[in-house]
Amino acid sequence: MSNVTVDTMCTEARVIVTCGTGGVGKTSVAAALGAHAAALGRRVCVITIDPAKRLADAIGLAYDLGNIPQQVDIVATGELWVTMLDVRETFDNLVRDTSPTPERAREVMENSFYRNLSRSLSGTRDYMAAERLYELSNDERFDLIIVDTPPSRNALDFLESPERLARFLKHPIVRLLVAPSRGGLRFANAALTPVLKIISNIVGSDALSGVAAFLRAFDGMENEFARRALSVAATLRSNATSFVVVTAPSPDALKEADHFVSELDRLGITLRLVVANRMPPHFGTGTSEDEHRLATESTGALAVAHALLATMQEDAEQADAGITAFLERSRGRFADLSEARANELPSDIHDMESISLLAQQLAAPQPRQ
């Protein structure tokens, strides 16, 4: 999908991933893309992996979101569903799905190391975000999954987490700890004993015993964990997935957007679309210079009006220049990059009506800058 429009992306993509810093309206854009895709007839699920509740607020839900997708009441030929990542529930479901028996699943979930791991949101959120994407992309109810990433410089960590997890599960130390015949920490492997002693001195023998017990209970499940992780990695790097960077015209937002573009390039992932959101609108067809000239040629209230228009046009022109320069830098990495723009709305986005207005702006044809 080279030179994609919002319409073609929302029609053809299997997964859309939105990234951007805080304050640029990224979650609202994700919801708007979902609403537009639903209007085009697709069955869409928007998932936020941001622990904040911005998605529910943006579409005006009176209740909290959880792991189970909730359908949004909209007038469309397709469907719009929304969900929020629950790390612990996703981890529990993964254990149940991959465990050979219900008893083994209970053994894993009752392990002290597992309980700490599943509650450690910062340590497992990236892995479970990838797992949840695997589940949703294999859910026959949905044609399109839209991922709303956290507003953080580390928001793209979840893109690398599947490979990291697969590498970890194949590590020799993990394999030795998993093997029941080795008896956990009691196995007689002279080469590995010094390594475990060092780890034990750092984390404590009780903690290491808990890890070993967890991995023994985990025996036989690691291959499926790794398979699912690598499946997600392949999906994220396939042509079926489109990445979108959302930015605003402020210098700080553009600096962060440059970071996301460089990260995607480093990861070998193609950026399809830039959304320039919260743009100041243009008023009339004249430039700021035209309005300044008219202000000096006028008197009274008319002069004041032209001076005010000149200031607003200057803001819009500066915003355009910042976005254009950013697009030029980004096209140095991604030549076929497309863009969509949306003006700052008069009020905060807090319901589906305002989401629909945003979607209309994003879908409007954009001249290539």
C-alpha positions, -999 to +999 in steps of 0.1 A: +000+000+000+022+029-013+009+065-011-021+053+010-051+074+018-071+071+050-098+054+030-075+028+014-058+021+047-091+017+066-103-006+038-073-028+032-053-030+064-056-059+089-038-040+117-033-002+122-008+009+149-010+046+160+020+062+178+027+096+191+036+117+221+011+129+247-011+158+239-014+153+202-048+135+202-035+101+193-062+082+211-089+103+194-073+097+160-073+059+167-110+061+176-117+083+145-099+058+122-120+030+138-152+050+133-143+057+096-134+021+089-168+010+105-185+035+082-168+018+053-183-015+064-155-031+084-158-047+118-132-028+138-118-033+173-098-004+188-075-016+216-056+008+238-025-005+255-022+028+274-031+023+311-049+057+312-086+057+303-084+082+274-102+059+249-133+056+271-133+093+277-128+101+240-158+082+228-180+092+258-183+058+276-198+061+310-182+028+321-146+016+323-131-005+295-116-039+302-101-069+283-135-079+268-143-058+237-174-037+240-195-027+210-200+011+205-235+022+194-229+040+160-248+044+128-226+025+103-227-005+079-198-020+099-191-023+136-169-005+161-157-023+192-133-010+219-112-026+246-084-018+270-055-041+277-057-059+311-022-073+316-031-099+343-062-112+325-043-115+292-015-134+309-039-158+327-057-165+295-024-172+277-015-197+304-049-214+302-047-216+264-012-230+262-013-253+293-017-291+286-041-295+315-062-273+337-042-286+367-010-273+351-025-239+344-035-237+381+000-247+392+015-219+371-010-192+382-006-201+419+032-198+417+045-168+437+069-157+409+040-158+383+017-138+406+044-111+410+052-112+373+015-109+362+010-079+386+042-062+375+026-040+348+058-023+337+076-056+333+050-076+313+028-049+296+048-050+263+046-088+261+009-090+269+001-062+245+017-083+217-003-114+230-035-095+231-029-083+195-024-120+186-057-129+202-077-101+185-061-105+151-073-141+152-108-132+164-132-139+135-155-111+148-131-084+136-117-074+102-094-046+115-075-041+147-064-006+156-037-004+183-035+028+204+000+028+219+009+047+251+021+084+248+057+075+256+091+075+239+091+037+248+057+031+232+072+010+204+089-014+229+060-038+224+071-042+187+103-058+198+089-078+227+078-108+207+113-115+195+128-108+230+103-133+245+111-160+219+148-156+225+144-158+263+123-190+261+150-206+239+179-196+262+199-226+275+195-216+312+157-215+307+157-249+290+177-264+319+155-249+345+123-260+327+134-297+324+117-316+352+142-344+350+169-320+361+151-314+394+152-276+391+181-262+411+193-296+421+205-306+386+242-315+384+254-293+356+288-281+367+290-255+339+257-238+349+261-240+387+283-209+390+259-189+369+230-198+391+250-190+422+256-155+409+219-151+401+210-164+435+233-139+452+216-111+434+179-120+436+181-144+466+178-182+467+140-181+476+133-159+445+154-181+423+136-212+436+103-195+428+115-189+393+127-224+389+094-238+402+075-215+378+096-227+348+092-263+357+054-259+358+058-240+326+074-270+309+059-278+275+042-244+272+072-223+261+070-235+225+035-222+220+044-189+238+073-185+214+052-194+183+025-169+192+051-142+198+068-148+165+034-148+147+027-113+161+062-102+150+055-113+115+021-096+115+035-063+126+061-064+098+038-075+071+020-054+044-012-061+062-002-037+090+000+001+087+018+023+111+006+059+117+025+086+135+002+113+150+017+147+157+008+183+163+025+215+150+043+224+182+081+221+182+080+196+211+055+174+194+074+175+161+106+166+179+090+135+194+074+126+161+110+126+146+119+101+173+090+078+164+099+080+127+135+071+134+125+042+156+103+027+130+131+031+105+155+014+129+130-015+134+127-020+096+090-011+098+074+010+070+056+042+081+024+046+060+008+078+072+014+109+093-016+126+109-010+163+115-037+169+142-048+200+161-038+223+133-048+260+136-074+267+108-069+292+079-094+320+076-101+331+041-077+329+012-054+357+020-020+354+036-008+370+068+010+396+047-022+404+029-041+409+062-013+431+076-014+452+045-052+456+048-049+464+084-026+493+077-049+505+049-081+504+070-093+522+101-114+515+131-130+481+137-121+470+102-084+476+109-086+457+142-103+427+124-076+425+097-049+427+124-066+398+142-069+378+110-032+385+103-022+370+137-043+339+131-030+334+096+006+337+109-002+309+134-016+287+106+013+294+083+039+286+110+021+254+117+020+245+080+058+252+077+066+230+107+045+201+095+059+204+059+095+204+072+087+173+093+072+155+063+102+163+042+125+148+069+103+118+072+101+112+035+139+110+035+133+077+053+099+067+039+095+080+003+059+069-001+046+085+031+011+100+030-005+125+053-038+135+067-047+167+086-073+178+111-079+212+125-082+219+162-118+214+172-136+241+193-140+217+222-124+186+236-133+153+220-156+135+244-183+117+224-189+099+191-202+130+174-168+148+178-150+116+169-171+115+136-161+152+129-125+143+133-129+112+111-143+134+083-113+157+084-089+128+084-106+112+054-107+144+033-083+144+003-049+159+011-026+174-015+009+160-013+032+187+002 
